[in-house]
Amino acid sequence: MKKEKTQMKKSYIYAFLLIAIVVVAVSYTVNPPIEQAPVENKQQLTANNGASPNGETNNSNEMLNVNSNYEACGKGTLQSPINIEVNETIDEEQAKKLAEQVSLNYDQAIFAVENIGHTIEANSTTLDNSLLMNDKEFKLTGIHFHSPSEHQLNGQYFDMEAQLFHESEEGELAIIGLFIESGKENAVLAEMWDEIPTDGDAAAKLLKNPVDLQQLLPENKEVYQYVGSLTAPPCTEGVNWLILEEPIEMSNEQINRFSSIFLQNNRPIQQLNDRDVYKFNLN
């Protein structure tokens, strides 16, 4: 009799353990543990929102706000880059007025080239070159490069994009965007490309020869102008963008040299949000 009671007791224990295992398994299935997706860095998480690499836009308000200083990256309504639809741009009286208020004062400049971790940056050693907008002078400070292009023209990317940064005394920004396509070697940027640092920890390299900025620009200087933002954190809005329609050329070797360091460092396309894009000729 005692033996039967012992066996019955063991049966109850086994049954209890079996029920406990089933309960845990069901709970795990219904509420699986939440895994945190790996993030290279907080800036990357904030900046690359609002669209997929193929240009399809997402709701940028859904992204995780990891830093209040970068709030514009996820919640801003004047974000860059954008897709420029040529047939939807404005080239009437208002665009003509803009053209009269914008002019270039470009000559030559010596640059120091460095790898800043997410792009190649060429910093001007002088402030002699400038962009004049609405009687305000914006000094050329440097050039950034992206592969493929950040902006699109009629839904199409280019091989690369150069962005010439300008800043006013008040800290306002104006950026000239240059599309780059595969073609002949770009002699104007040849020395700069020879000195591109592959290592982000390397010191900036001072070029020996000046870059002729007028020669860097295409012959046709029709531009698309709109108000946008920086394309990297903190995604500051209120930036005047001037995107030249005609691309400049670089050889496949030059393009591949850059993409071997940064295979893809462009921000996805952002929503236009009823902004006007004006087309006019840059003097």
C-alpha positions as CSV (number, residue, x, y, z in Angstrom):
1,M,0.0,0.0,0.0
2,K,2.8,2.3,0.9
3,K,4.5,1.5,-2.4
4,E,1.3,2.4,-4.3
5,K,1.1,5.8,-2.5
6,T,4.7,6.6,-3.4
7,Q,4.1,5.8,-7.1
8,M,1.0,7.9,-7.1
9,K,2.9,10.8,-5.5
10,K,5.5,10.5,-8.2
11,S,2.8,10.6,-10.9
12,Y,1.4,13.8,-9.5
13,I,4.9,15.4,-9.6
14,Y,5.5,14.3,-13.2
15,A,2.1,15.6,-14.2
16,F,2.7,19.0,-12.5
17,L,6.1,19.3,-14.2
18,L,4.5,18.5,-17.6
19,I,1.8,21.1,-17.1
20,A,4.5,23.7,-16.1
21,I,6.5,23.0,-19.2
22,V,3.5,23.4,-21.4
23,V,2.5,26.7,-19.8
24,V,6.1,28.1,-20.3
25,A,6.1,27.0,-23.9
26,V,2.8,28.7,-24.6
27,S,3.9,31.9,-22.9
28,Y,7.1,32.0,-24.9
29,T,5.1,31.5,-28.2
30,V,2.6,34.2,-27.4
31,N,5.0,36.7,-26.0
32,P,8.5,36.0,-27.5
33,P,11.4,37.9,-26.0
34,I,12.1,41.2,-27.7
35,E,15.4,41.4,-29.5
36,Q,17.2,44.7,-30.0
37,A,18.3,45.1,-33.6
38,P,22.0,45.8,-33.9
39,V,22.8,49.5,-34.6
40,E,26.1,50.7,-35.8
41,N,25.8,54.0,-34.1
42,K,23.0,56.4,-32.9
43,Q,23.6,58.9,-35.7
44,Q,23.0,56.2,-38.3
45,L,19.8,55.1,-36.6
46,T,18.5,58.7,-36.7
47,A,19.7,59.8,-40.1
48,N,18.6,56.9,-42.3
49,N,14.9,57.2,-41.9
50,G,12.0,58.2,-44.0
51,A,12.6,56.0,-47.0
52,S,14.1,52.8,-48.2
53,P,17.2,52.7,-50.3
54,N,15.1,52.3,-53.5
55,G,13.5,55.7,-52.8
56,E,10.1,54.5,-51.4
57,T,9.1,56.9,-48.6
58,N,8.1,55.7,-45.1
59,N,6.6,57.6,-42.2
60,S,9.6,59.2,-40.6
61,N,7.6,60.0,-37.4
62,E,7.7,56.3,-36.6
63,M,11.5,56.2,-36.2
64,L,13.1,55.9,-32.8
65,N,14.1,59.3,-31.4
66,V,17.5,58.5,-29.8
67,N,18.7,62.0,-29.2
68,S,16.7,65.2,-28.8
69,N,19.3,67.1,-30.7
70,Y,18.5,65.0,-33.8
71,E,14.7,65.3,-33.5
72,A,14.5,67.0,-36.9
73,C,15.8,63.8,-38.6
74,G,12.7,62.0,-37.6
75,K,10.0,64.7,-37.3
76,G,11.2,67.4,-39.6
77,T,9.0,68.4,-42.6
78,L,11.7,70.1,-44.7
79,Q,14.1,67.3,-44.9
80,S,16.7,66.5,-47.6
81,P,17.4,64.9,-50.0
82,I,14.4,64.9,-52.3
83,N,13.4,63.6,-55.7
84,I,13.2,66.5,-58.2
85,E,10.5,66.1,-60.8
86,V,11.5,68.3,-63.6
87,N,7.9,68.9,-64.9
88,E,6.7,70.0,-61.5
89,T,9.3,72.7,-60.9
90,I,8.5,76.4,-61.1
91,D,10.4,78.5,-63.7
92,E,8.2,81.5,-63.9
93,E,8.4,85.1,-62.5
94,Q,9.3,84.0,-58.9
95,A,12.1,81.8,-60.3
96,K,13.4,84.7,-62.4
97,K,13.5,86.9,-59.3
98,L,15.5,84.2,-57.5
99,A,17.9,84.0,-60.4
100,E,18.6,87.8,-60.1
101,Q,19.4,87.4,-56.4
102,V,21.9,84.5,-56.7
103,S,25.4,84.6,-58.1
104,L,28.7,82.8,-57.7
105,N,32.1,84.2,-56.8
106,Y,34.3,81.2,-57.5
107,D,38.0,81.0,-58.3
108,Q,40.6,78.6,-56.8
109,A,41.1,77.1,-53.4
110,I,43.5,74.8,-51.6
111,F,41.8,71.9,-49.8
112,A,42.6,69.5,-47.0
113,V,41.1,66.1,-47.5
114,E,40.0,63.7,-44.7
115,N,37.9,60.7,-44.1
116,I,35.4,61.7,-41.4
117,G,34.0,58.2,-41.0
118,H,30.8,58.5,-43.1
119,T,32.2,60.4,-46.1
120,I,35.2,62.1,-47.6
121,E,35.3,65.8,-46.7
122,A,37.5,68.4,-48.4
123,N,37.9,71.5,-46.3
124,S,38.8,74.8,-47.9
125,T,41.8,76.5,-46.4
126,T,40.5,79.9,-47.5
127,L,37.2,81.7,-47.4
128,D,37.8,83.5,-50.7
129,N,35.0,81.7,-52.6
130,S,31.4,82.5,-52.0
131,L,27.8,82.3,-53.1
132,L,25.7,85.4,-52.9
133,M,22.0,85.0,-52.2
134,N,19.5,87.8,-51.4
135,D,22.4,90.2,-50.8
136,K,23.9,87.8,-48.2
137,E,27.3,86.2,-48.7
138,F,27.8,82.5,-48.0
139,K,31.5,81.5,-47.8
140,L,32.5,78.1,-49.3
141,T,33.8,75.9,-46.4
142,G,34.1,72.5,-48.0
143,I,32.9,69.7,-50.2
144,H,31.3,66.4,-49.2
145,F,30.9,63.4,-51.4
146,H,28.2,60.7,-51.5
147,S,27.7,57.4,-53.5
148,P,25.3,57.0,-55.0
149,S,23.8,60.5,-55.3
150,E,21.5,61.7,-52.5
151,H,19.1,63.6,-54.6
152,Q,17.2,62.1,-57.5
153,L,16.2,63.7,-60.8
154,N,12.9,62.3,-62.2
155,G,13.3,59.3,-59.8
156,Q,16.8,58.4,-61.0
157,Y,20.0,58.3,-58.9
158,F,23.4,59.3,-60.3
159,D,26.7,57.5,-59.6
160,M,27.8,60.1,-57.0
161,E,27.0,63.5,-55.7
162,A,29.3,66.3,-54.6
163,Q,28.0,68.9,-52.2
164,L,29.6,72.3,-51.8
165,F,28.9,73.7,-48.4
166,H,28.6,77.5,-47.8
167,E,28.0,79.3,-44.6
168,S,27.0,82.9,-43.8
169,E,28.2,85.0,-40.9
170,E,25.0,84.2,-39.1
171,G,25.6,80.4,-39.5
172,E,23.0,80.0,-42.2
173,L,23.8,77.3,-44.8
174,A,23.6,77.0,-48.6
175,I,24.7,73.9,-50.4
176,I,25.3,73.4,-54.1
177,G,24.7,69.8,-55.3
178,L,26.7,68.4,-58.2
179,F,25.5,65.1,-59.8
180,I,28.4,62.9,-60.9
181,E,28.1,60.3,-63.7
182,S,30.5,57.8,-65.2
183,G,32.6,59.2,-68.1
184,K,36.1,60.6,-68.6
185,E,38.5,61.2,-65.8
186,N,37.9,64.3,-63.7
187,A,41.2,66.2,-63.9
188,V,40.0,69.0,-61.6
189,L,39.6,66.4,-58.7
190,A,42.5,64.1,-59.8
191,E,44.9,65.1,-57.0
192,M,42.2,65.1,-54.4
193,W,41.2,61.6,-55.4
194,D,44.8,60.4,-55.3
195,E,45.0,61.6,-51.7
196,I,41.7,60.2,-50.5
197,P,42.3,58.7,-47.0
198,T,40.9,55.2,-46.7
199,D,41.4,55.2,-43.0
200,G,39.0,57.3,-40.8
201,D,41.8,57.8,-38.2
202,A,44.2,59.2,-40.7
203,A,45.1,62.9,-40.5
204,A,43.8,65.3,-43.1
205,K,46.0,65.6,-46.2
206,L,46.7,69.1,-47.5
207,L,46.7,69.2,-51.3
208,K,49.6,70.8,-53.1
209,N,47.7,72.3,-55.9
210,P,44.5,74.4,-55.9
211,V,41.2,73.2,-57.2
212,D,39.7,75.4,-59.9
213,L,36.1,75.6,-58.7
214,Q,34.8,77.3,-61.9
215,Q,36.3,74.3,-63.9
216,L,34.6,71.9,-61.5
217,L,31.1,73.1,-62.4
218,P,29.4,72.0,-65.6
219,E,29.0,74.4,-68.5
220,N,25.2,74.5,-68.2
221,K,24.4,76.0,-64.8
222,E,20.7,75.5,-64.6
223,V,19.8,74.7,-61.0
224,Y,16.9,73.5,-59.0
225,Q,16.4,75.5,-55.8
226,Y,14.5,74.4,-52.7
227,V,14.6,74.8,-48.9
228,G,15.7,71.6,-47.1
229,S,18.0,70.3,-44.5
230,L,21.3,68.7,-43.8
231,T,21.3,65.1,-44.9
232,A,23.2,63.9,-41.8
233,P,22.5,64.5,-38.0
234,P,21.4,66.9,-36.7
235,C,19.4,67.3,-40.0
236,T,19.1,71.0,-39.4
237,E,16.4,72.6,-41.6
238,G,16.3,75.9,-43.4
239,V,19.2,74.9,-45.7
240,N,19.1,76.5,-49.2
241,W,19.8,73.8,-51.8
242,L,20.9,74.5,-55.3
243,I,21.1,71.3,-57.4
244,L,22.8,71.6,-60.8
245,E,20.9,69.8,-63.5
246,E,23.8,68.9,-65.7
247,P,26.1,66.2,-64.1
248,I,29.9,66.4,-64.1
249,E,31.9,63.3,-65.0
250,M,34.3,61.0,-63.2
251,S,36.0,57.9,-64.6
252,N,34.9,54.5,-63.4
253,E,38.2,54.1,-61.7
254,Q,37.6,57.3,-59.7
255,I,34.1,56.3,-58.8
256,N,35.2,52.9,-57.8
257,R,37.9,54.3,-55.6
258,F,35.3,56.1,-53.6
259,S,32.8,53.3,-53.4
260,S,35.5,50.9,-52.3
261,I,35.7,53.1,-49.1
262,F,32.0,54.0,-48.9
263,L,29.8,51.6,-50.8
264,Q,26.6,53.5,-50.0
265,N,26.6,56.6,-47.9
266,N,23.6,58.5,-49.2
267,R,20.5,59.3,-47.1
268,P,17.2,57.9,-48.5
269,I,14.8,60.3,-50.3
270,Q,12.6,62.3,-48.0
271,Q,9.0,63.5,-48.6
272,L,8.6,66.9,-50.4
273,N,5.6,67.9,-48.3
274,D,4.3,70.6,-50.7
275,R,7.6,72.4,-51.0
276,D,8.2,74.5,-54.1
277,V,11.2,73.7,-56.3
278,Y,12.4,76.5,-58.6
279,K,14.4,76.2,-61.7
280,F,16.7,79.0,-63.0
281,N,20.2,79.7,-64.4
282,L,23.0,80.2,-61.9
283,N,25.2,83.2,-62.8
